[in-house]
Amino acid sequence: MNDEQLNPLGLKNEVDRRAFLKGASVSGLMMMMGGTVLVPTRQALGADAAETKRPATPPLKCGIIGCGAWGRDLINTLGQLPNAPITAMCDTYGAYLRRAARSAPDSKQYEDYTQLLADENVEAVFIATPTHLHRPMVEAALKAGKHVYCEAPLAQTSEDAKAIALAAQGATKLYFQSGLINRSEPQRRFLLDFIRTGAWGKTVMSRLQFHKKQSWRRSSSSPEQERAMNWRLDKTTSLGLIGELGIHQLDMASWFNHARPKAVTGFGSIVKWADGRDVEDTVQAIFELEDGSSLMYDATLANSFDADYEMYYGTDAALMVRESKAWMFKEVDAPLLGWEVYARKDSFYKEVGIALVANASKPTTTSDKPEAEAAYTNAPLKYALEAFISNAFNHGQAVKDFKESFGEDDAALADYLKDLESKRLPAAGYKEAFEATVLVIKANEAIQARKRIELKPEWFELT
Amino acid sequence: MKMIRLLPLLTAALIAALPAVADSYKARPGSSIKIAGTSNIHDWTVESKLIGGSMELKGDLAKAGKVDATAEAKISVRSIKSDKKAMDDIMHAAMKVEQNPTVVFTLKELTAQGDLKFEAKGELTLAGVTKEVKFPVTMEKIEGDQLKVKGVLDTKMTDFGIQPPAPNIPGNPIKTADEVKVTFEWLTKKQ
């Protein structure tokens, strides 16, 4: 991973976490504990192994709405793809727009998103505005006949999230993808397959953390603009740490655990950044699952130790996921899987981790260099955007082909498109995003109220 | 009374004397085409559910002999897919999808062999190359004025100037066999 790449949450590493991990944390932890790194082989990933060399789909003209830090990351990552020309961008803040335009000088710039949506030279729209502004933009974009990529969380309220999901569901002729980027990452998909084999035994608990010492505050010479830029620090517009950041890790946990929590209890406080904000800078939430296991999430902007990672504990093994790498730590009484005998091992303090890596089937070596070579080294965002461009083009093409073959037949077209869903590049759609968004909205409510909330199944239904 | 008895015969004779009217059929959803082949690592199949086009048939299909028929079937190359996105991309590139986005079959001759079994001869245009092909087909009448045409064609990729894909995956080079079997079911409805 180079310095320009993003962490699994799509955030740039402001703190020198990598040096910390390399110099002390990882090798130290590895030495202390000992784990097996879980990384996919290209063979294990099937024909997709050829993805880096395969021909790209034809270009899809892209428009960006929201040119803040995340919007600019989208622009820069799209710029790395051969088939994603940015033809338009929009932001109400001139400085953001001018800055973003430097990365796509041929694009048309708008201050009003409705004008961008009216631009016939835009086929797909990326919505990277503050969470509470998504709904009207997504609805208008779909109405304008554009494919939509909407950042996660979908919205700040369950009502808005449901409206967005239903709009996406109803727009059968258009492709919708959410910003849950980890769902597209090949290594995480490999891990999912591994987890589904039941290698960790019965799930005991999961633990997710995000630690980064930073204010989350942005500054501007204009007080009005500064207020708008700091929407994440205001409870009326923000879902807090668990919503704006935790959604990615919690979505992964729900995916890996294959279960939606049945209740959540939350806590939070401002311990470091008492600068007028009302959004907590440190939060904890405990989720209860139907199978009796629990999931703990904690996030803080007041301490950086150990950064962000996920731990999954089972009766036979524990799994640690850090960025795109993973290690398995087996219990002494766990059944022998066979392959792990030959897998690479890394030391973590007093434990030995089995590396789930591309070279996992090579003869055993014990190493103090846990940064094993991975088969896939792109940032999750790049995989997600590749998936969006490819899937949106193919979706549009399928609609066109169907019409040319059979004319107008909306019911048969819907069936045909449904059948093609399994042939898409992996990505999170409106269903996954709605589910994850409602989960973090309720978790944030629990944190605000410092109470336990039972998660009712009907809150997650799309009707 | 005699006239009344003769009326059906006269009517039948009159109808027989009129030129036969062709039945027009148009493609509708419910079709499928499968292309199957093999490689040094595994057998493979790609498929599409879109077969567009139309057909005109005149005369008694159950009677052996030449059938007065015209037909053109079209398939979008991009609609032909496997379960692997990477394989699709490689296949579409091999079929030169950018320059030749559609596979077209134009019927030239249809010979009935009885029991709704036929031999079809026609031109198949694929990847910009047109070749004459011949293959057996059967027809099945389905309720709602629908006609399903089924057939199988054995051919080679190189007949159409397509080099069998050989993705260069390090440590695992793939070699694809030239021969492919095309199986289709084309659902049409009388207009």
Interface residues (C-beta under 8 A of the other chain):
Chain A: R42 Q43 G46 A47 D48 A49 A50 E51 K53 R54 P55 A56 T57 P58 S390 N394 Q397 A398 D401 F402 E404 S405 F406 D409 A412 D415 Y416 D419 L420 S422 K423 R424 L425
Chain B: A27 R28 P29 K49 L50 I51 G52 G53 K74 S76 R78 S79 K81 S82 D83 K84 K85 A86 M87 D88 D89 I90 H92 A93 E98 P167 N168 I169 P170 N172
